Amino acid sequence: MKTTIKLLLGLIIVASLSSCGYNSMVTKEEQVAQAWSQVENQYQRRADLIPNLVNTVKGYADFEQETLTNVIEARSKATSINVDADNLNPDQIQQFQQAQEQLSGALSRLLVTVERYPELKANQNFSELQAQLEGTENRISVERGRFNEAVQEYNAYIRRFPQNITAGMFGFDKKGYFEASEGAETPPTVEF
């Protein structure tokens, strides 16, 4: 009789654990980590294009050195920030995002400055690098969207009952999102 009770109790425990959502939480957390790695992958692709872009621009002797220096420094800062995929909290993501925004700003200033150099704009190598950079920016946007979708699915799952109990017991915490840059809600003013 004791053996039967122990066996029955064991089956009840196993059955209740299978519906607690732990395995699903692990799967969803891994999906968030995978989506984050794709975001980092695309940012790394952009960072890898920058030295070639800078070297191409450097070939034009009268090009503004300060602009190039700003791009190089922003790239260095952006690549030095590492975010642990297992601990994606809003502060880490914001710090990462700010460094990437500084690099985006420096690249934008570089590309605006290039407008003053028609011979550089006509350079095929520069044109190809610029096209690759634009494509990479689009990929970054797509991967950030996918990351936010994975985070939303994970966060919603761990907050639902009864998974919220399991999440609390096993330390599954909410993940942070990529958010729009400050001032992004205001459209730029275009004047002619």
Backbone as a printed PyTorch tensor [residue, N CA C, xyz], in Angstrom:
tensor([[[  0.8120,  -1.1870,   0.0000],
         [  0.0000,   0.0000,   0.0000],
         [  0.8610,   1.2580,   0.0000]],

        [[  1.9400,   1.2570,   0.8380],
         [  2.8290,   2.4140,   0.8870],
         [  3.4850,   2.6490,  -0.4700]],

        [[  3.8610,   1.5890,  -1.1330],
         [  4.4940,   1.6950,  -2.4400],
         [  3.5250,   2.2930,  -3.4520]],

        [[  2.2800,   1.8850,  -3.4000],
         [  1.2610,   2.3920,  -4.3150],
         [  1.0250,   3.8750,  -4.0680]],

        [[  0.9800,   4.2740,  -2.8200],
         [  0.7800,   5.6930,  -2.4730],
         [  1.9700,   6.5140,  -2.9460]],

        [[  3.1810,   6.0070,  -2.7240],
         [  4.3810,   6.7210,  -3.1610],
         [  4.4130,   6.8560,  -4.6810]],

        [[  4.0360,   5.7910,  -5.3590],
         [  4.0050,   5.8070,  -6.8170],
         [  2.9610,   6.7930,  -7.3210]],

        [[  1.7870,   6.7670,  -6.7010],
         [  0.7150,   7.6890,  -7.0840],
         [  1.1220,   9.1360,  -6.8030]],

        [[  1.7260,   9.3770,  -5.6640],
         [  2.2010,  10.7140,  -5.3060],
         [  3.2780,  11.1780,  -6.2890]],

        [[  4.1630,  10.2710,  -6.6580],
         [  5.2040,  10.5990,  -7.6370],
         [  4.6110,  10.9640,  -8.9850]],

        [[  3.6130,  10.2350,  -9.4300],
         [  2.9410,  10.5340, -10.7030],
         [  2.2440,  11.8900, -10.6560]],

        [[  1.6320,  12.2060,  -9.5290],
         [  0.9580,  13.5040,  -9.3710],
         [  1.9780,  14.6350,  -9.4440]],

        [[  3.1120,  14.4600,  -8.8020],
         [  4.1640,  15.4890,  -8.8250],
         [  4.6970,  15.6710, -10.2420]],

        [[  4.9730,  14.5860, -10.9300],
         [  5.4790,  14.6620, -12.3050],
         [  4.4450,  15.3240, -13.2100]],

        [[  3.1820,  14.9560, -13.0540],
         [  2.1210,  15.5430, -13.8800],
         [  1.9860,  17.0380, -13.6150]],

        [[  2.0730,  17.4280, -12.3510],
         [  1.9380,  18.8590, -12.0420],
         [  3.1480,  19.6410, -12.5390]],

        [[  4.3260,  19.0440, -12.4840],
         [  5.5160,  19.7280, -12.9900],
         [  5.4810,  19.8720, -14.5100]],

        [[  4.8870,  18.9220, -15.1870],
         [  4.8390,  19.0150, -16.6490],
         [  3.9380,  20.1450, -17.1070]],

        [[  3.0060,  20.5630, -16.2800],
         [  2.1170,  21.6550, -16.6640],
         [  2.5400,  22.9860, -16.0450]],

        [[  3.6600,  23.0210, -15.3630],
         [  4.0810,  24.2610, -14.7050],
         [  4.7040,  25.2450, -15.6880]],

        [[  5.0920,  24.7840, -16.8570],
         [  5.6270,  25.6830, -17.8780],
         [  7.1170,  25.8910, -17.8460]],

        [[  7.8120,  25.1910, -16.9740],
         [  9.2610,  25.3990, -16.8600],
         [  9.9700,  25.1890, -18.1960]],

        [[  9.6860,  24.0700, -18.8480],
         [ 10.3620,  23.7800, -20.1200],
         [ 10.0260,  24.8220, -21.1810]],

        [[  8.8060,  25.2770, -21.1980],
         [  8.4260,  26.3250, -22.1530],
         [  9.1650,  27.6270, -21.8490]],

        [[  9.3500,  27.9240, -20.5660],
         [ 10.0900,  29.1300, -20.1880],
         [ 11.5320,  29.0460, -20.6690]],

        [[ 12.1270,  27.8810, -20.4980],
         [ 13.5000,  27.6890, -20.9570],
         [ 13.5710,  27.8860, -22.4700]],

        [[ 12.6220,  27.3120, -23.1850],
         [ 12.5900,  27.4420, -24.6470],
         [ 12.4280,  28.8930, -25.0600]],

        [[ 11.5160,  29.5930, -24.4340],
         [ 11.2720,  30.9970, -24.7930],
         [ 12.4620,  31.8800, -24.4130]],

        [[ 13.1110,  31.5630, -23.3070],
         [ 14.2970,  32.3290, -22.9140],
         [ 15.4260,  32.1070, -23.9270]],

        [[ 15.5440,  30.8870, -24.4100],
         [ 16.5420,  30.5960, -25.4450],
         [ 16.2130,  31.3180, -26.7490]],

        [[ 14.9370,  31.4450, -27.0640],
         [ 14.5340,  32.1840, -28.2590],
         [ 14.9010,  33.6570, -28.1350]],

        [[ 14.7640,  34.2110, -26.9440],
         [ 15.1700,  35.5990, -26.7100],
         [ 16.6840,  35.7280, -26.8900]],

        [[ 17.4370,  34.7900, -26.3230],
         [ 18.9010,  34.8310, -26.4560],
         [ 19.3180,  34.6920, -27.9180]],

        [[ 18.6400,  33.8410, -28.6640],
         [ 18.9570,  33.6590, -30.0820],
         [ 18.6350,  34.9320, -30.8610]],

        [[ 17.5030,  35.5550, -30.5650],
         [ 17.1380,  36.8100, -31.2360],
         [ 18.1470,  37.9030, -30.8980]],

        [[ 18.6150,  37.9270, -29.6500],
         [ 19.6190,  38.9100, -29.2480],
         [ 20.9160,  38.6820, -30.0290]],

        [[ 21.3040,  37.4370, -30.2000],
         [ 22.5480,  37.1570, -30.9270],
         [ 22.4410,  37.6180, -32.3720]],

        [[ 21.2550,  37.5580, -32.9600],
         [ 21.0710,  38.0620, -34.3180],
         [ 21.1810,  39.5830, -34.3650]],

        [[ 20.6790,  40.2570, -33.3310],
         [ 20.8310,  41.7140, -33.2410],
         [ 22.3180,  42.0510, -33.1820]],

        [[ 23.0350,  41.3810, -32.2810],
         [ 24.4720,  41.6350, -32.1530],
         [ 25.2120,  41.3150, -33.4440]],

        [[ 24.8090,  40.2580, -34.1130],
         [ 25.4240,  39.8530, -35.3710],
         [ 25.3190,  40.9730, -36.4060]],

        [[ 24.1540,  41.5910, -36.5140],
         [ 23.9750,  42.6590, -37.4970],
         [ 24.7350,  43.9310, -37.0990]],

        [[ 24.7670,  44.2340, -35.8050],
         [ 25.5660,  45.3800, -35.3620],
         [ 27.0540,  45.1210, -35.6240]],

        [[ 27.4890,  43.8810, -35.4410],
         [ 28.8820,  43.5340, -35.7200],
         [ 29.1710,  43.6640, -37.2090]],

        [[ 28.2290,  43.2730, -38.0350],
         [ 28.3880,  43.4280, -39.4910],
         [ 28.6150,  44.8980, -39.8320]],

        [[ 27.8280,  45.7670, -39.2140],
         [ 27.9960,  47.2070, -39.4460],
         [ 29.3680,  47.6610, -38.9710]],

        [[ 29.7510,  47.2180, -37.7920],
         [ 31.0550,  47.6150, -37.2490],
         [ 32.1980,  47.1300, -38.1370]],

        [[ 32.0360,  45.9710, -38.7570],
         [ 33.0730,  45.4360, -39.6440],
         [ 33.1730,  46.2130, -40.9510]],

        [[ 32.0830,  46.8220, -41.3890],
         [ 32.1100,  47.6170, -42.6240],
         [ 32.8020,  48.9690, -42.4270]],

        [[ 32.7530,  49.4840, -41.2240],
         [ 33.2270,  50.8490, -40.9670],
         [ 34.7150,  51.0450, -41.2740]],

        [[ 35.6250,  50.1430, -40.8740],
         [ 37.0440,  50.3880, -41.2080],
         [ 37.2780,  50.5210, -42.7180]],

        [[ 36.6010,  49.7060, -43.5210],
         [ 36.7560,  49.8200, -44.9730],
         [ 36.2140,  51.1500, -45.4740]],

        [[ 35.0930,  51.5730, -44.9290],
         [ 34.5060,  52.8540, -45.3080],
         [ 35.4430,  53.9970, -44.9450]],

        [[ 35.9660,  53.9680, -43.7250],
         [ 36.8900,  55.0180, -43.2720],
         [ 38.1500,  55.0300, -44.1250]],

        [[ 38.7100,  53.8630, -44.4280],
         [ 39.9220,  53.8090, -45.2490],
         [ 39.6740,  54.3370, -46.6540]],

        [[ 38.5130,  54.0720, -47.1980],
         [ 38.1750,  54.5940, -48.5200],
         [ 38.0990,  56.1200, -48.4830]],

        [[ 37.4760,  56.6430, -47.4450],
         [ 37.3270,  58.0910, -47.3100],
         [ 38.6750,  58.7540, -47.0210]],

        [[ 39.5310,  58.0860, -46.2470],
         [ 40.8420,  58.6430, -45.9060],
         [ 41.6830,  58.9390, -47.1490]],

        [[ 41.4200,  58.2240, -48.2160],
         [ 42.1760,  58.4320, -49.4440],
         [ 42.0090,  59.8290, -50.0220]],

        [[ 41.0360,  60.5600, -49.5860],
         [ 40.8030,  61.9260, -50.0560],
         [ 41.4030,  62.8740, -49.0250]],

        [[ 42.5800,  63.3880, -49.3750],
         [ 43.4500,  64.0980, -48.4300],
         [ 42.7720,  65.2530, -47.7080]],

        [[ 41.9000,  65.9670, -48.3730],
         [ 41.3230,  67.1380, -47.7190],
         [ 40.0350,  66.8250, -46.9570]],

        [[ 39.7310,  65.5310, -46.7870],
         [ 38.5140,  65.1620, -46.0650],
         [ 38.6790,  65.5100, -44.5890]],

        [[ 37.5980,  65.9460, -43.9410],
         [ 37.6320,  66.3700, -42.5430],
         [ 38.0770,  65.2410, -41.6210]],

        [[ 39.2320,  65.4160, -41.0170],
         [ 39.8090,  64.3990, -40.1350],
         [ 38.9580,  64.2080, -38.8790]],

        [[ 38.3680,  65.2810, -38.3830],
         [ 37.5640,  65.1940, -37.1600],
         [ 36.3620,  64.2640, -37.3590]],

        [[ 35.7640,  64.3230, -38.5260],
         [ 34.6260,  63.4500, -38.8270],
         [ 35.0520,  61.9940, -38.7880]],

        [[ 36.1810,  61.6850, -39.3890],
         [ 36.6910,  60.3100, -39.3810],
         [ 37.0260,  59.8550, -37.9660]],

        [[ 37.6510,  60.7280, -37.2000],
         [ 38.0140,  60.4000, -35.8220],
         [ 36.7660,  60.0960, -34.9980]],

        [[ 35.7120,  60.8860, -35.1900],
         [ 34.4650,  60.6520, -34.4480],
         [ 33.8640,  59.2870, -34.7870]],

        [[ 33.9250,  58.9070, -36.0500],
         [ 33.3970,  57.6010, -36.4630],
         [ 34.2150,  56.4770, -35.8240]],

        [[ 35.5300,  56.6080, -35.8680],
         [ 36.4110,  55.5830, -35.3080],
         [ 36.1890,  55.4410, -33.8020]],

        [[ 36.0810,  56.5660, -33.0920],
         [ 35.8690,  56.5200, -31.6400],
         [ 34.4970,  55.9340, -31.2950]],

        [[ 33.4770,  56.3250, -32.0590],
         [ 32.1320,  55.7950, -31.7920],
         [ 32.0840,  54.2960, -32.0550]],

        [[ 32.7720,  53.8370, -33.0940],
         [ 32.8250,  52.4010, -33.3870],
         [ 33.5080,  51.6580, -32.2460]],

        [[ 34.6020,  52.2230, -31.7630],
         [ 35.3360,  51.5920, -30.6720],
         [ 34.4540,  51.4600, -29.4270]],

        [[ 33.7360,  52.5110, -29.1080],
         [ 32.8630,  52.4780, -27.9290],
         [ 31.7300,  51.4740, -28.1280]],

        [[ 31.1350,  51.4800, -29.3190],
         [ 30.0030,  50.5910, -29.5880],
         [ 30.4150,  49.1210, -29.5240]],

        [[ 31.6070,  48.8010, -29.9890],
         [ 32.0430,  47.4000, -29.9810],
         [ 32.5780,  46.9660, -28.6210]],

        [[ 32.8250,  47.9210, -27.7270],
         [ 33.3490,  47.5540, -26.4090],
         [ 32.2490,  47.1700, -25.4190]],

        [[ 31.0090,  47.4810, -25.7440],
         [ 29.9090,  47.1690, -24.8270],
         [ 29.3840,  45.7720, -25.1330]],

        [[ 29.4690,  44.9180, -24.1220],
         [ 28.9830,  43.5400, -24.2540],
         [ 27.7900,  43.3480, -23.3310]],

        [[ 26.7480,  42.7700, -23.8630],
         [ 25.5470,  42.5040, -23.0830],
         [ 25.3880,  40.9930, -22.9830]],

        [[ 25.2320,  40.5060, -21.7680],
         [ 25.0530,  39.0850, -21.5190],
         [ 23.6300,  38.6840, -21.8720]],

        [[ 23.4780,  37.7650, -22.8010],
         [ 22.1450,  37.3420, -23.2530],
         [ 21.3320,  36.7090, -22.1330]],

        [[ 21.9910,  36.1950, -21.1090],
         [ 21.2730,  35.5830, -19.9900],
         [ 20.7420,  36.6280, -19.0130]],

        [[ 21.2010,  37.8680, -19.1580],
         [ 20.8120,  38.9210, -18.2300],
         [ 20.4220,  40.1740, -19.0090]],

        [[ 19.4460,  40.0510, -19.8820],
         [ 19.0240,  41.1660, -20.7290],
         [ 18.0780,  42.0800, -19.9670]],

        [[ 18.6470,  42.9550, -19.1600],
         [ 17.7860,  43.8790, -18.4350],
         [ 17.7280,  45.2130, -19.1860]],

        [[ 16.7160,  46.0190, -18.8990],
         [ 16.5420,  47.2760, -19.6400],
         [ 17.7510,  48.2150, -19.5770]],

        [[ 18.4510,  48.2430, -18.4530],
         [ 19.6180,  49.1350, -18.3340],
         [ 20.7310,  48.7260, -19.2930]],

        [[ 21.0060,  47.4350, -19.3880],
         [ 22.0520,  46.9650, -20.2970],
         [ 21.6790,  47.2460, -21.7480]],

        [[ 20.4340,  47.0030, -22.0880],
         [ 20.0030,  47.2420, -23.4600],
         [ 20.0750,  48.7290, -23.7800]],

        [[ 19.6850,  49.5660, -22.8290],
         [ 19.7410,  51.0170, -23.0610],
         [ 21.1860,  51.4790, -23.2530]],

        [[ 22.1010,  50.9740, -22.4510],
         [ 23.5120,  51.3300, -22.5930],
         [ 24.0390,  50.8940, -23.9540]],

        [[ 23.7010,  49.6850, -24.3700],
         [ 24.0990,  49.1770, -25.6790],
         [ 23.5040,  50.0430, -26.7850]],

        [[ 22.2290,  50.3560, -26.6430],
         [ 21.5260,  51.1430, -27.6530],
         [ 22.1090,  52.5530, -27.7590]],

        [[ 22.4670,  53.1680, -26.6490],
         [ 23.0460,  54.5130, -26.6870],
         [ 24.3750,  54.5190, -27.4360]],

        [[ 25.1960,  53.5140, -27.2000],
         [ 26.4800,  53.4340, -27.9040],
         [ 26.2500,  53.2410, -29.3990]],

        [[ 25.2800,  52.4210, -29.7560],
         [ 24.9800,  52.2030, -31.1680],
         [ 24.4100,  53.4600, -31.8140]],

        [[ 23.6090,  54.2190, -31.0620],
         [ 23.0560,  55.4700, -31.5820],
         [ 24.1660,  56.4980, -31.8180]],

        [[ 25.1650,  56.5250, -30.9420],
         [ 26.2920,  57.4370, -31.1520],
         [ 27.0280,  57.0690, -32.4330]],

        [[ 27.1960,  55.7920, -32.6650],
         [ 27.8450,  55.3470, -33.8990],
         [ 26.9870,  55.6980, -35.1120]],

        [[ 25.6900,  55.5130, -35.0140],
         [ 24.7880,  55.8760, -36.1140],
         [ 24.8760,  57.3670, -36.4140]],

        [[ 24.9400,  58.1800, -35.3630],
         [ 25.0560,  59.6290, -35.5510],
         [ 26.3660,  60.0010, -36.2300]],

        [[ 27.4580,  59.3700, -35.8050],
         [ 28.7620,  59.6550, -36.4140],
         [ 28.7730,  59.2330, -37.8850]],

        [[ 28.1690,  58.0910, -38.1750],
         [ 28.0920,  57.6390, -39.5750],
         [ 27.2370,  58.5880, -40.4080]],

        [[ 26.1450,  59.0690, -39.8360],
         [ 25.2840,  60.0150, -40.5570],
         [ 26.0510,  61.2890, -40.8910]],

        [[ 26.8100,  61.7990, -39.9270],
         [ 27.6090,  63.0130, -40.1750],
         [ 28.6550,  62.7560, -41.2560]],

        [[ 29.2420,  61.5550, -41.2410],
         [ 30.2210,  61.1970, -42.2710],
         [ 29.5650,  61.2140, -43.6490]],

        [[ 28.4000,  60.5940, -43.7610],
         [ 27.7310,  60.5080, -45.0550],
         [ 27.2480,  61.8790, -45.5310]],

        [[ 26.8740,  62.7570, -44.6160],
         [ 26.4850,  64.1140, -45.0010],
         [ 27.7120,  64.8740, -45.4880]],

        [[ 28.8280,  64.7000, -44.8200],
         [ 30.0650,  65.3790, -45.2090],
         [ 30.5310,  64.9230, -46.5820]],

        [[ 30.3030,  63.6660, -46.9000],
         [ 30.7060,  63.1030, -48.1920],
         [ 30.0420,  63.8520, -49.3520]],

        [[ 28.8620,  64.4200, -49.0920],
         [ 28.1470,  65.1520, -50.1480],
         [ 29.0110,  66.2660, -50.7410]],

        [[ 29.9520,  66.7780, -49.9810],
         [ 30.8260,  67.8590, -50.4630],
         [ 31.9650,  67.3490, -51.3410]],

        [[ 32.0590,  66.0480, -51.5170],
         [ 33.1590,  65.4410, -52.2660],
         [ 32.6010,  64.6040, -53.4180]],

        [[ 32.2850,  65.2400, -54.5340],
         [ 31.6750,  64.4980, -55.6460],
         [ 32.5680,  63.3700, -56.1650]],

        [[ 33.8780,  63.5410, -56.1330],
         [ 34.7610,  62.4800, -56.6150],
         [ 34.7230,  61.2670, -55.6900]],

        [[ 34.5030,  61.4970, -54.4000],
         [ 34.3690,  60.3860, -53.4480],
         [ 33.0280,  59.6750, -53.6550]],

        [[ 31.9760,  60.4490, -53.8630],
         [ 30.6590,  59.8650, -54.1070],
         [ 30.6730,  58.9970, -55.3670]],

        [[ 31.5240,  59.3780, -56.3200],
         [ 31.6030,  58.6360, -57.5820],
         [ 32.4830,  57.3870, -57.4600]],

        [[ 33.2430,  57.2660, -56.3900],
         [ 34.1260,  56.1260, -56.1800],
         [ 33.2810,  54.8570, -56.0120]],

        [[ 33.5290,  53.8570, -56.8460],
         [ 32.7120,  52.6360, -56.8320],
         [ 32.8370,  51.8890, -55.5050]],

        [[ 34.0340,  51.8270, -54.9520],
         [ 34.2360,  51.1380, -53.6800],
         [ 33.4030,  51.8060, -52.5820]],

        [[ 33.4270,  53.1370, -52.5570],
         [ 32.6490,  53.8680, -51.5630],
         [ 31.1560,  53.6090, -51.7650]],

        [[ 30.7050,  53.6460, -53.0070],
         [ 29.2880,  53.4240, -53.3090],
         [ 28.8450,  52.0340, -52.8510]],

        [[ 29.6810,  51.0220, -53.0960],
         [ 29.3480,  49.6670, -52.6710],
         [ 29.2940,  49.5510, -51.1530]],

        [[ 30.2590,  50.1760, -50.4820],
         [ 30.2720,  50.1450, -49.0150],
         [ 29.0500,  50.8680, -48.4510]],

        [[ 28.6960,  51.9850, -49.0530],
         [ 27.5290,  52.7330, -48.6020],
         [ 26.2590,  51.8930, -48.7830]],

        [[ 26.1340,  51.1990, -49.8990],
         [ 24.9730,  50.3320, -50.1360],
         [ 24.9330,  49.1870, -49.1210]],

        [[ 26.0840,  48.6040, -48.8200],
         [ 26.1310,  47.5280, -47.8200],
         [ 25.7380,  48.0500, -46.4440]],

        [[ 26.1930,  49.2600, -46.1360],
         [ 25.8630,  49.8660, -44.8540],
         [ 24.3570,  50.1180, -44.7460]],

        [[ 23.7550,  50.6170, -45.8210],
         [ 22.3070,  50.8440, -45.8230],
         [ 21.5580,  49.5200, -45.6510]],

        [[ 22.0020,  48.4790, -46.3380],
         [ 21.3770,  47.1660, -46.1960],
         [ 21.5070,  46.6380, -44.7770]],

        [[ 22.6470,  46.8670, -44.1770],
         [ 22.8740,  46.4100, -42.8040],
         [ 21.9710,  47.1540, -41.8330]],

        [[ 21.7790,  48.4460, -42.0580],
         [ 20.8780,  49.2150, -41.1910],
         [ 19.4620,  48.6330, -41.2630]],

        [[ 19.0370,  48.2280, -42.4480],
         [ 17.7230,  47.5950, -42.5880],
         [ 17.6800,  46.2670, -41.8400]],

        [[ 18.7480,  45.4840, -41.9500],
         [ 18.8080,  44.2020, -41.2370],
         [ 18.7630,  44.4080, -39.7280]],

        [[ 19.4490,  45.4330, -39.2560],
         [ 19.4390,  45.7450, -37.8180],
         [ 18.0090,  46.0210, -37.3800]],

        [[ 17.3010,  46.8200, -38.1500],
         [ 15.9160,  47.1500, -37.8130],
         [ 15.0460,  45.9000, -37.7540]],

        [[ 15.1960,  45.0100, -38.7080],
         [ 14.4140,  43.7710, -38.7340],
         [ 14.7450,  42.9090, -37.5190]],

        [[ 16.0210,  42.7430, -37.2290],
         [ 16.4200,  41.8890, -36.1010],
         [ 15.9950,  42.4810, -34.7640]],

        [[ 16.0250,  43.8020, -34.6480],
         [ 15.5350,  44.4270, -33.4160],
         [ 14.0480,  44.1510, -33.2360]],

        [[ 13.2900,  44.2030, -34.3280],
         [ 11.8600,  43.8900, -34.2650],
         [ 11.6190,  42.4480, -33.8490]],

        [[ 12.3940,  41.5410, -34.4180],
         [ 12.2600,  40.1210, -34.0570],
         [ 12.6270,  39.8910, -32.5940]],

        [[ 13.6580,  40.5850, -32.1390],
         [ 14.0570,  40.4750, -30.7390],
         [ 12.9200,  40.9440, -29.8330]],

        [[ 12.3470,  42.0950, -30.1470],
         [ 11.2450,  42.6080, -29.3210],
         [ 10.0570,  41.6590, -29.3180]],

        [[  9.7870,  40.9970, -30.4470],
         [  8.6970,  40.0120, -30.4890],
         [  8.9940,  38.8280, -29.5750]],

        [[ 10.2370,  38.3480, -29.5960],
         [ 10.6190,  37.2200, -28.7330],
         [ 10.5320,  37.6180, -27.2640]],

        [[ 10.9620,  38.8360, -26.9460],
         [ 10.8910,  39.3240, -25.5620],
         [  9.4340,  39.4530, -25.1210]],

        [[  8.5850,  39.9820, -25.9960],
         [  7.1730,  40.1460, -25.6610],
         [  6.5310,  38.7910, -25.3640]],

        [[  6.8210,  37.8040, -26.1960],
         [  6.2570,  36.4700, -25.9990],
         [  6.7460,  35.8590, -24.6800]],

        [[  8.0360,  36.0070, -24.4110],
         [  8.6160,  35.4730, -23.1760],
         [  8.0280,  36.1800, -21.9550]],

        [[  8.0390,  37.5180, -21.9720],
         [  7.5390,  38.2810, -20.8210],
         [  6.0630,  37.9750, -20.5410]],

        [[  5.2680,  37.9050, -21.5900],
         [  3.8430,  37.5950, -21.4000],
         [  3.6760,  36.1980, -20.8210]],

        [[  4.4630,  35.2610, -21.2910],
         [  4.3420,  33.8750, -20.8230],
         [  4.6770,  33.7550, -19.3400]],

        [[  5.7680,  34.3700, -18.9080],
         [  6.1700,  34.2100, -17.5000],
         [  5.2850,  34.9970, -16.5420]],

        [[  4.4900,  35.9170, -17.0540],
         [  3.6080,  36.7010, -16.1880],
         [  2.2260,  36.0680, -16.0520]],

        [[  1.8900,  35.0860, -16.8990],
         [  0.5760,  34.4290, -16.8420],
         [  0.5310,  33.4140, -15.7000]],

        [[ -0.6610,  33.2400, -15.1580],
         [ -0.8710,  32.2260, -14.1290],
         [ -1.0840,  30.8820, -14.8110]],

        [[ -0.5330,  29.8250, -14.3600],
         [  0.2710,  29.5710, -13.1690],
         [  1.7790,  29.6830, -13.4190]],

        [[  2.1680,  30.0430, -14.6750],
         [  3.5940,  30.1270, -14.9840],
         [  4.3100,  31.1670, -14.1240]],

        [[  3.5860,  32.2060, -13.6860],
         [  4.2400,  33.2300, -12.8770],
         [  4.7750,  32.6490, -11.5690]],

        [[  4.1310,  31.6270, -11.0600],
         [  4.6140,  30.9750,  -9.8330],
         [  5.9210,  30.2420, -10.1250]],

        [[  5.9220,  29.4800, -11.1990],
         [  7.1350,  28.7500, -11.5980],
         [  8.2570,  29.7240, -11.9270]],

        [[  7.9260,  30.7930, -12.6460],
         [  8.9410,  31.7930, -13.0160],
         [  9.5780,  32.3900, -11.7700]],

        [[  8.7640,  32.6900, -10.7690],
         [  9.2910,  33.2400,  -9.5230],
         [ 10.1680,  32.2480,  -8.7760]],

        [[  9.7490,  30.9830,  -8.7900],
         [ 10.5180,  29.9500,  -8.0820],
         [ 11.8750,  29.7040,  -8.7310]],

        [[ 11.9320,  29.7920, -10.0490],
         [ 13.1620,  29.4470, -10.7650],
         [ 13.9280,  30.6590, -11.2960]],

        [[ 13.5060,  31.8560, -10.9410],
         [ 14.2610,  33.0580, -11.2850],
         [ 14.1450,  33.5160, -12.7320]],

        [[ 13.0280,  33.2560, -13.3750],
         [ 12.8110,  33.7740, -14.7260],
         [ 12.3050,  35.2080, -14.5980]],

        [[ 13.1370,  36.1600, -14.9810],
         [ 12.7880,  37.5750, -14.8680],
         [ 12.4270,  38.1500, -16.2200]],

        [[ 11.6930,  39.2680, -16.1920],
         [ 11.3330,  39.9600, -17.4280],
         [ 12.6030,  40.4120, -18.1440]],

        [[ 12.5320,  40.4140, -19.4590],
         [ 13.6300,  40.8840, -20.3030],
         [ 13.3020,  42.2870, -20.7800]],

        [[ 14.3440,  43.0370, -21.1400],
         [ 14.1580,  44.3950, -21.6300],
         [ 13.9520,  44.4360, -23.1360]],

        [[ 13.3220,  45.4970, -23.5950],
         [ 13.0470,  45.7080, -25.0100],
         [ 14.0050,  46.7480, -25.5930]],

        [[ 14.1560,  46.7190, -26.9010],
         [ 14.7250,  47.8530, -27.5980],
         [ 13.6150,  48.8800, -27.6860]],

        [[ 13.9240,  50.1110, -27.4050],
         [ 12.9220,  51.1610, -27.4740],
         [ 13.3730,  52.2200, -28.4610]],

        [[ 12.4360,  53.0220, -28.9090],
         [ 12.7560,  54.0980, -29.8440],
         [ 13.6880,  55.0970, -29.1680]],

        [[ 14.5150,  55.7110, -29.9570],
         [ 15.4270,  56.7230, -29.4460],
         [ 14.6380,  57.9160, -28.9210]],

        [[ 15.2190,  58.5860, -27.9530],
         [ 14.5730,  59.7690, -27.4180],
         [ 14.4290,  60.8070, -28.5260]],

        [[ 13.2390,  61.3450, -28.6670],
         [ 12.9820,  62.3370, -29.7030],
         [ 12.5240,  61.7260, -31.0190]],

        [[ 12.4380,  60.4020, -31.0970],
         [ 12.0410,  59.7340, -32.3390],
         [ 10.5780,  59.9950, -32.6870]],

        [[  9.7900,  60.3850, -31.6720],
         [  8.3780,  60.6360, -31.9360],
         [  8.1510,  61.9430, -32.6910]],

        [[  9.1770,  62.7960, -32.7330],
         [  9.0850,  64.0690, -33.4420],
         [  9.6940,  63.9180, -34.8260]],

        [[  8.9010,  64.1430, -35.8790],
         [  9.4560,  64.0000, -37.2260],
         [ 10.4730,  65.0990, -37.5150]],

        [[ 11.4880,  64.7930, -38.3050],
         [ 12.4810,  65.8170, -38.6260],
         [ 11.8690,  66.9210, -39.4850]],

        [[ 12.3870,  68.1190, -39.3050],
         [ 11.9340,  69.2670, -40.0700],
         [ 12.7540,  69.3500, -41.3440]],

        [[ 12.0620,  69.4310, -42.4720],
         [ 12.7300,  69.5400, -43.7530],
         [ 12.4410,  70.9250, -44.3080]],

        [[ 13.5150,  71.6590, -44.5800],
         [ 13.3530,  73.0090, -45.1220],
         [ 14.1200,  73.1110, -46.4280]],

        [[ 13.5390,  73.8350, -47.3700],
         [ 14.1840,  74.0520, -48.6600],
         [ 14.5520,  75.4950, -48.8280]]])
